[in-house]
Amino acid sequence: MNLHDLPLRERKAGQTRVSLTRALLPRLAQRPLDAIPVKELCAEVGISEPTFFNHFDGKQAVLPYYISLWSVGAAPTVRASSERGLVRIATFFDQVGAGMQEWPGVLNAILGHQHTLRALPEAVDVPRADRLAWYGDGFPHLEHGPWTVPELVGECVAHARARGELGPSVNDRHLVQSLLTLFYGVPAVEARPERMRDVFARSVAVVLRGHGL
């Protein structure tokens, strides 16, 4: 399916949300979210502030929307990387590291926002138009996901268990918790985005060895 196959109203709404997201992400490499005015994003996209609030409750709402949009593309890549669940885990973290290199500061902003909520966010609906506007015409994964990070990591571990890659001494819940600790912790201690993929790769290897894998 192509974006122009969709109704005009649906298409324009998706393009607006994606354009606002693309306007916000590079700014997070230079300024914290609180220092980025909504009106600045609206000026770049060419919309009014009331129109912004038709799509997002506030600029904070762009963050969980982006992670859900990212997951729509990341999850199929992780699944296609290997039949082995442990390889899928490594691929997932490589995808995270690549995203952090492309958009420095974004994950830190997301994690900071989550900390203020004191809860893990739920996945945000990502309509077909948004997926096509972000990933391009012909994007095949129009009806799947989105997923939260705990869901993606949990699915990788469950797949490894189903394939017999995890021994009886491995506690699946503890392994998921350890991997999520990397996801939430590494961005807080590694300030150089260009190193994120390597840091995640080494950290995942250490965690897996610690669980006897």
Backbone bond lengths (Angstrom), bond angles and torsions (degrees), N, CA, C in turn:
res aa  C-N    CA-C-N  psi(-1)  N-CA   C-N-CA  omega(-1)  CA-C   N-CA-C  phi
1 M - - - 1.466 - - 1.523 109.71 -
2 N 1.332 115.35 144.30 1.447 121.79 175.98 1.519 110.55 -108.00
3 L 1.310 115.79 157.05 1.460 120.37 -177.42 1.531 111.31 -58.89
4 H 1.319 116.83 -38.35 1.458 120.03 -176.28 1.528 112.67 -74.91
5 D 1.330 117.41 -5.04 1.454 120.62 173.55 1.528 111.91 -77.62
6 L 1.323 116.91 -15.34 1.457 121.56 -177.07 1.525 111.00 -87.71
7 P 1.336 116.95 158.01 1.468 119.80 176.67 1.525 111.37 -57.82
8 L 1.328 116.03 147.89 1.463 121.07 -174.56 1.515 112.42 -56.41
9 R 1.325 118.08 -45.42 1.465 120.72 -177.19 1.529 110.87 -62.43
10 E 1.330 116.18 -43.62 1.470 120.50 178.65 1.516 110.64 -63.77
11 R 1.324 116.01 -41.63 1.466 121.23 -179.22 1.527 111.32 -64.12
12 K 1.321 116.82 -46.57 1.463 120.25 -178.00 1.516 111.47 -66.02
13 A 1.343 117.25 -37.44 1.466 120.00 178.62 1.522 110.52 -63.87
14 G 1.335 116.90 -44.57 1.459 120.14 178.94 1.513 112.24 -64.02
15 Q 1.312 116.77 -42.59 1.462 120.42 179.00 1.528 111.41 -63.67
16 T 1.324 116.86 -36.74 1.465 119.75 179.34 1.520 110.98 -66.92
17 R 1.325 117.65 -45.94 1.475 120.25 179.32 1.525 111.00 -62.18
18 V 1.317 116.54 -42.63 1.470 119.87 179.59 1.524 110.53 -66.74
19 S 1.328 118.12 -40.64 1.460 120.40 179.43 1.522 111.66 -64.18
20 L 1.329 117.24 -39.24 1.464 120.81 176.91 1.526 110.86 -64.83
21 T 1.320 116.22 -38.81 1.470 120.10 178.33 1.522 110.35 -65.34
22 R 1.318 116.21 -44.27 1.468 119.71 179.25 1.529 111.61 -66.72
23 A 1.303 117.38 -26.92 1.463 120.08 176.15 1.520 111.55 -73.55
24 L 1.336 116.61 -35.50 1.464 120.29 -177.41 1.522 113.09 -77.05
25 L 1.325 118.50 -43.51 1.464 121.50 -168.66 1.532 114.08 -55.74
26 P 1.341 119.87 -50.05 1.476 117.50 -178.57 1.518 113.12 -66.02
27 R 1.312 118.15 -26.47 1.465 120.97 179.56 1.526 111.20 -68.55
28 L 1.330 117.10 -27.00 1.463 120.26 -178.81 1.528 112.35 -69.47
29 A 1.329 117.02 -15.04 1.465 119.93 175.79 1.519 111.24 -75.26
30 Q 1.345 116.86 -19.19 1.453 121.22 -175.29 1.525 113.30 -112.65
31 R 1.328 117.33 -29.77 1.460 121.20 -174.03 1.517 110.76 -138.75
32 P 1.334 117.44 150.18 1.465 118.93 173.04 1.519 110.68 -68.93
33 L 1.306 115.85 160.22 1.459 120.69 -176.82 1.526 111.90 -56.41
34 D 1.315 116.97 -40.64 1.472 120.15 -177.93 1.520 112.78 -61.96
35 A 1.340 117.43 -22.09 1.470 120.75 -177.55 1.527 112.80 -94.48
36 I 1.332 117.16 7.59 1.460 120.95 -179.38 1.526 107.96 -109.83
37 P 1.329 118.57 107.18 1.465 120.40 -177.93 1.530 112.49 -70.79
38 V 1.308 115.43 144.74 1.456 120.52 175.62 1.525 110.17 -58.55
39 K 1.327 116.13 -39.83 1.466 119.41 -177.13 1.528 111.45 -62.66
40 E 1.329 117.46 -28.48 1.461 120.30 177.87 1.523 110.69 -68.42
41 L 1.328 116.54 -41.84 1.463 120.61 177.14 1.523 110.39 -64.69
42 C 1.339 115.96 -41.78 1.456 120.66 -179.25 1.527 111.02 -64.21
43 A 1.331 116.37 -38.67 1.464 120.11 179.99 1.522 110.79 -63.44
44 E 1.321 116.96 -39.79 1.462 119.37 179.89 1.518 111.34 -67.29
45 V 1.315 116.28 -40.23 1.463 120.54 -176.77 1.527 111.56 -80.95
46 G 1.327 116.27 -23.79 1.451 119.96 179.80 1.511 114.00 85.39
47 I 1.350 115.97 38.84 1.455 121.28 178.08 1.529 108.83 -129.37
48 S 1.314 116.27 169.20 1.459 121.05 177.17 1.532 109.57 -88.19
49 E 1.321 115.69 161.90 1.465 119.26 177.05 1.527 112.20 -62.87
50 P 1.341 119.63 -40.41 1.474 117.75 175.30 1.527 112.78 -57.49
51 T 1.332 116.78 -35.68 1.464 119.55 177.57 1.522 110.54 -65.23
52 F 1.341 116.91 -39.89 1.465 119.90 176.03 1.526 109.98 -54.15
53 F 1.324 116.60 -47.98 1.459 120.37 -175.35 1.524 112.50 -75.31
54 N 1.314 117.69 -7.75 1.463 120.28 168.83 1.518 111.15 -72.89
55 H 1.334 115.40 -23.50 1.460 120.28 -176.01 1.529 113.44 -105.99
56 F 1.315 117.31 -33.83 1.463 121.64 -178.72 1.527 109.06 -134.02
57 D 1.333 115.69 143.11 1.468 120.00 177.61 1.529 111.87 -67.18
58 G 1.316 116.76 -23.87 1.456 123.69 179.53 1.508 107.79 -179.52
59 K 1.333 116.60 173.67 1.463 118.30 -177.87 1.528 111.75 -64.62
60 Q 1.362 117.98 -25.90 1.462 120.60 176.42 1.530 111.23 -61.68
61 A 1.334 116.51 -30.51 1.462 120.36 -177.49 1.522 112.47 -70.63
62 V 1.340 117.13 -16.35 1.465 119.55 177.61 1.530 110.21 -68.44
63 L 1.325 117.77 -28.34 1.468 120.99 -174.74 1.534 112.65 -67.51
64 P 1.344 119.84 -54.30 1.466 118.24 176.52 1.524 112.72 -64.83
65 Y 1.330 117.07 -29.50 1.458 119.63 174.59 1.525 109.91 -61.90
66 Y 1.333 116.71 -45.01 1.462 119.74 -179.33 1.527 111.45 -63.83
67 I 1.326 118.66 -43.95 1.462 119.72 -177.97 1.523 110.51 -64.94
68 S 1.340 117.14 -33.75 1.465 120.09 175.77 1.521 110.61 -69.36
69 L 1.329 116.70 -41.20 1.461 120.95 176.88 1.519 110.38 -62.64
70 W 1.323 116.56 -42.37 1.471 121.16 177.66 1.522 110.73 -61.57
71 S 1.331 117.01 -41.18 1.465 120.58 -175.89 1.525 112.06 -64.80
72 V 1.318 116.94 -28.97 1.460 120.81 -179.66 1.524 110.72 -62.83
73 G 1.316 117.29 -33.13 1.453 121.10 176.46 1.511 113.44 -90.41
74 A 1.337 116.58 -33.42 1.462 120.29 -176.02 1.519 112.14 -71.77
75 A 1.325 117.92 -42.11 1.462 120.58 -175.34 1.535 112.60 -58.89
76 P 1.340 120.27 -47.47 1.464 118.97 177.26 1.523 112.93 -63.00
77 T 1.336 117.03 -35.15 1.462 119.88 177.94 1.513 111.11 -64.29
78 V 1.332 116.25 -42.06 1.464 120.97 178.70 1.526 109.94 -63.17
79 R 1.315 117.16 -46.49 1.461 121.05 -177.95 1.524 111.75 -64.74
80 A 1.322 116.72 -35.85 1.461 120.53 -177.24 1.524 112.76 -79.46
81 S 1.331 117.34 -10.18 1.458 120.12 -173.15 1.517 113.05 -70.98
82 S 1.323 117.58 -30.67 1.461 120.47 -176.58 1.519 109.68 -173.05
83 E 1.308 115.61 159.06 1.465 120.32 170.31 1.521 110.73 -80.09
84 R 1.314 116.87 -16.84 1.460 120.35 -178.38 1.536 109.86 -83.47
85 G 1.321 115.57 129.53 1.455 120.00 -179.46 1.512 113.24 -64.88
86 L 1.349 116.86 -35.21 1.460 119.64 -179.21 1.525 111.52 -68.28
87 V 1.323 116.46 -33.63 1.465 119.70 174.86 1.519 109.87 -67.95
88 R 1.322 116.29 -37.92 1.469 119.87 178.13 1.531 111.06 -62.10
89 I 1.317 116.51 -37.34 1.465 119.81 176.94 1.529 109.71 -60.26
90 A 1.319 116.30 -48.21 1.460 120.23 179.79 1.529 111.17 -61.90
91 T 1.324 116.24 -39.63 1.464 120.28 179.28 1.517 111.14 -65.08
92 F 1.331 117.10 -40.75 1.455 120.42 178.28 1.528 110.65 -57.17
93 F 1.326 116.98 -48.63 1.460 119.49 -178.10 1.525 111.52 -69.53
94 D 1.325 117.47 -29.29 1.461 119.03 174.51 1.525 110.14 -66.31
95 Q 1.331 116.74 -38.36 1.460 120.78 176.43 1.532 110.84 -63.20
96 V 1.329 116.35 -41.05 1.465 120.09 177.80 1.521 110.42 -62.16
97 G 1.333 116.01 -46.66 1.462 120.08 179.95 1.511 112.07 -62.28
98 A 1.334 116.74 -39.50 1.467 119.79 178.62 1.520 110.53 -64.73
99 G 1.334 116.75 -39.83 1.455 120.08 177.61 1.515 112.63 -63.34
100 M 1.325 115.99 -37.44 1.465 120.15 179.20 1.520 111.19 -69.72
101 Q 1.321 116.86 -32.47 1.457 119.53 175.77 1.525 111.25 -69.70
102 E 1.320 116.53 -36.69 1.463 120.00 -179.68 1.524 111.55 -72.87
103 W 1.335 116.49 -39.17 1.459 121.31 -177.12 1.526 109.75 -126.83
104 P 1.320 119.12 76.01 1.467 121.30 -179.56 1.528 111.53 -58.52
105 G 1.308 115.53 138.52 1.462 120.32 177.00 1.506 114.48 91.00
106 V 1.331 117.87 -15.45 1.463 120.00 -175.26 1.523 111.24 -69.59
107 L 1.323 117.18 -48.95 1.460 118.80 -177.63 1.519 111.14 -64.80
108 N 1.316 116.90 -37.97 1.468 119.23 176.76 1.524 110.91 -60.44
109 A 1.332 116.77 -41.09 1.461 120.17 178.02 1.526 110.95 -64.76
110 I 1.317 116.52 -40.25 1.465 120.73 178.87 1.519 110.72 -63.44
111 L 1.325 116.12 -45.95 1.468 119.83 -178.69 1.516 111.33 -67.35
112 G 1.335 116.62 -37.22 1.459 119.42 176.85 1.510 111.65 -63.87
113 H 1.316 116.88 -40.35 1.460 120.87 177.82 1.521 110.91 -64.86
114 Q 1.335 116.39 -41.57 1.463 119.78 178.78 1.521 111.35 -62.93
115 H 1.331 116.46 -36.57 1.456 119.58 -179.87 1.522 110.89 -63.31
116 T 1.318 116.95 -36.95 1.463 118.95 178.97 1.523 111.05 -68.66
117 L 1.327 116.77 -28.71 1.464 120.35 178.26 1.520 112.45 -79.38
118 R 1.338 115.59 -21.42 1.467 122.31 -175.78 1.532 111.71 55.51
119 A 1.307 115.30 37.63 1.461 120.91 178.73 1.522 108.86 -161.07
120 L 1.328 115.78 152.51 1.449 119.53 175.30 1.528 108.77 -78.93
121 P 1.326 117.61 136.78 1.471 119.53 -176.89 1.514 111.76 -73.40
122 E 1.303 115.58 153.68 1.449 121.20 171.13 1.528 109.05 -87.03
123 A 1.317 115.23 160.37 1.456 119.26 177.55 1.523 109.60 -65.86
124 V 1.317 115.14 144.84 1.461 122.59 179.65 1.525 108.51 -101.46
125 D 1.314 116.35 139.74 1.459 119.97 177.99 1.534 110.49 -59.92
126 V 1.325 116.04 134.32 1.463 121.47 178.05 1.526 107.54 -123.79
127 P 1.332 118.08 98.65 1.467 120.96 -177.43 1.522 113.04 -60.82
128 R 1.321 114.74 164.12 1.472 120.34 -178.86 1.525 111.85 -57.99
129 A 1.326 116.78 -40.71 1.463 119.25 -177.80 1.521 111.25 -62.41
130 D 1.321 117.10 -39.14 1.460 121.25 179.72 1.530 110.38 -64.51
131 R 1.315 116.46 -41.12 1.473 120.28 -179.48 1.524 110.75 -64.34
132 L 1.333 115.91 -44.14 1.465 119.58 179.64 1.524 111.51 -68.88
133 A 1.337 117.32 -37.07 1.463 120.38 178.51 1.525 111.29 -66.23
134 W 1.326 117.02 -33.05 1.472 120.55 -178.56 1.527 111.95 -83.99
135 Y 1.340 116.41 -47.90 1.466 120.63 -171.98 1.525 113.72 -96.26
136 G 1.320 117.32 -16.21 1.455 119.86 177.66 1.522 112.85 104.95
137 D 1.324 115.04 160.67 1.464 121.15 179.54 1.523 110.63 -58.50
138 G 1.329 114.19 144.45 1.454 119.51 179.22 1.509 114.58 84.08
139 F 1.342 117.80 1.93 1.469 119.75 178.53 1.528 108.62 -57.59
140 P 1.345 118.23 123.67 1.464 119.99 -169.67 1.525 115.46 -81.14
141 H 1.333 117.70 -17.19 1.462 119.96 -170.23 1.528 110.57 -99.28
142 L 1.336 114.54 65.45 1.459 119.66 -175.13 1.516 112.95 -87.28
143 E 1.318 117.87 -20.79 1.459 119.93 -172.96 1.525 112.82 -117.28
144 H 1.321 118.38 9.84 1.461 121.77 -175.50 1.530 111.19 -113.02
145 G 1.343 114.84 143.74 1.459 119.73 178.10 1.509 111.14 70.27
146 P 1.308 118.70 -162.44 1.474 126.98 4.14 1.531 112.47 -76.47
147 W 1.329 114.34 173.73 1.442 121.61 -177.74 1.531 110.12 -126.20
148 T 1.309 116.38 152.86 1.456 120.22 169.62 1.524 108.35 -85.80
149 V 1.322 116.31 163.11 1.464 119.96 177.70 1.533 111.50 -60.75
150 P 1.353 120.14 -46.02 1.469 118.63 176.69 1.526 113.05 -57.91
151 E 1.326 117.69 -35.35 1.466 119.88 177.64 1.517 111.58 -66.15
152 L 1.317 117.10 -42.35 1.460 120.69 -179.61 1.524 111.47 -64.96
153 V 1.333 115.98 -46.46 1.467 119.42 179.53 1.527 109.90 -65.18
154 G 1.322 116.28 -43.58 1.465 119.73 179.42 1.512 112.11 -60.95
155 E 1.320 117.12 -38.10 1.467 119.80 179.04 1.527 111.21 -65.93
156 C 1.330 117.42 -39.09 1.471 120.65 177.71 1.524 110.84 -62.06
157 V 1.319 116.64 -44.18 1.463 120.48 179.81 1.522 110.17 -66.93
158 A 1.322 117.86 -41.76 1.464 120.69 178.70 1.528 110.86 -62.34
159 H 1.328 116.58 -37.76 1.461 120.15 178.51 1.534 110.15 -66.40
160 A 1.330 116.28 -41.38 1.468 119.52 177.28 1.522 110.95 -61.94
161 R 1.326 116.63 -39.11 1.467 120.66 178.03 1.527 110.42 -64.62
162 A 1.313 117.20 -45.04 1.466 121.18 -177.97 1.531 111.46 -63.70
163 R 1.319 117.22 -29.42 1.465 121.08 -179.74 1.520 112.69 -88.08
164 G 1.317 117.62 0.88 1.456 120.40 178.78 1.513 114.46 78.50
165 E 1.330 117.84 20.28 1.460 121.06 -179.23 1.525 112.24 -83.13
166 L 1.321 117.55 -16.21 1.460 121.75 -178.36 1.527 109.39 -108.05
167 G 1.318 115.49 126.99 1.449 120.10 -179.86 1.522 112.47 -74.79
168 P 1.325 116.73 171.87 1.469 120.03 -178.12 1.522 113.61 -65.81
169 S 1.318 117.48 -20.28 1.467 119.86 179.78 1.528 113.09 -80.86
170 V 1.337 117.50 -11.10 1.459 121.13 -178.14 1.522 109.54 -84.01
171 N 1.317 115.70 124.45 1.459 122.01 174.35 1.520 107.98 -90.25
172 D 1.315 116.46 112.23 1.465 120.18 -173.61 1.527 111.94 -60.26
173 R 1.321 116.97 -41.31 1.462 120.01 -178.93 1.517 110.90 -64.45
174 H 1.330 117.35 -40.40 1.463 120.19 178.85 1.530 110.98 -66.57
175 L 1.335 116.49 -36.58 1.465 119.71 178.64 1.527 110.12 -65.26
176 V 1.322 117.46 -44.04 1.461 120.74 177.40 1.524 110.44 -60.24
177 Q 1.327 116.34 -44.01 1.471 119.88 179.36 1.522 111.45 -61.67
178 S 1.322 117.13 -40.86 1.466 120.41 179.27 1.523 111.16 -63.75
179 L 1.333 116.87 -41.77 1.455 120.71 -179.71 1.534 111.36 -68.62
180 L 1.325 116.56 -38.33 1.466 119.27 177.33 1.524 111.08 -66.90
181 T 1.327 116.84 -31.53 1.463 120.15 175.93 1.523 110.38 -61.65
182 L 1.337 116.61 -37.27 1.467 119.56 175.51 1.526 110.39 -64.09
183 F 1.319 115.97 -46.69 1.463 119.90 -177.37 1.523 110.90 -58.18
184 Y 1.321 116.71 -44.93 1.457 119.92 -176.66 1.529 112.99 -83.88
185 G 1.339 117.00 -21.21 1.455 119.61 -173.87 1.508 116.04 -96.04
186 V 1.321 117.46 -38.30 1.465 120.29 -176.07 1.527 112.43 -58.41
187 P 1.337 120.35 -43.76 1.471 118.89 179.35 1.526 113.83 -60.46
188 A 1.337 116.36 -22.98 1.466 119.53 -178.76 1.527 112.27 -79.32
189 V 1.338 117.13 -20.95 1.462 119.63 -174.41 1.524 113.52 -114.67
190 E 1.336 117.91 -12.10 1.461 121.03 178.80 1.530 108.37 -116.20
191 A 1.322 115.21 111.26 1.467 120.40 -173.62 1.523 113.19 -89.42
192 R 1.340 117.92 -10.18 1.457 119.97 -174.94 1.527 110.17 -101.53
193 P 1.322 117.92 107.02 1.466 120.35 -176.92 1.524 113.87 -57.05
194 E 1.319 116.87 -33.26 1.461 119.55 -177.39 1.525 113.01 -66.16
195 R 1.323 116.68 -14.61 1.468 120.28 -179.84 1.523 112.86 -99.76
196 M 1.318 117.84 -3.51 1.457 120.62 -170.57 1.524 113.50 -60.61
197 R 1.305 117.27 -42.23 1.466 119.02 -178.01 1.526 110.72 -62.85
198 D 1.335 117.02 -42.75 1.461 119.88 179.28 1.528 111.38 -67.06
199 V 1.336 116.74 -41.40 1.464 119.86 -179.68 1.524 110.52 -64.30
200 F 1.312 116.98 -43.96 1.461 119.68 177.78 1.527 110.82 -62.15
201 A 1.338 117.69 -43.32 1.464 120.85 -178.28 1.528 110.75 -60.56
202 R 1.333 116.67 -45.84 1.462 119.92 179.50 1.533 111.00 -65.69
203 S 1.326 115.94 -41.23 1.467 119.86 -176.92 1.521 111.31 -67.36
204 V 1.329 116.89 -40.32 1.470 120.11 177.42 1.524 109.93 -62.51
205 A 1.328 116.92 -42.63 1.464 120.13 179.21 1.528 111.27 -60.40
206 V 1.331 116.60 -40.70 1.471 120.13 178.86 1.519 111.06 -64.88
207 V 1.341 117.08 -43.97 1.458 120.58 -179.69 1.530 110.87 -62.66
208 L 1.322 116.52 -44.73 1.455 119.38 -179.55 1.527 111.47 -63.68
209 R 1.331 116.35 -41.03 1.470 118.80 176.80 1.519 110.72 -63.38
210 G 1.328 116.32 -38.45 1.453 119.80 179.02 1.514 113.74 -63.30
211 H 1.321 115.52 -23.77 1.470 120.37 176.52 1.527 111.22 -97.30
212 G 1.321 116.54 12.67 1.453 120.49 176.22 1.512 114.12 78.17
213 L 1.342 117.92 25.54 1.462 121.50 -176.02 1.524 111.44 -111.85
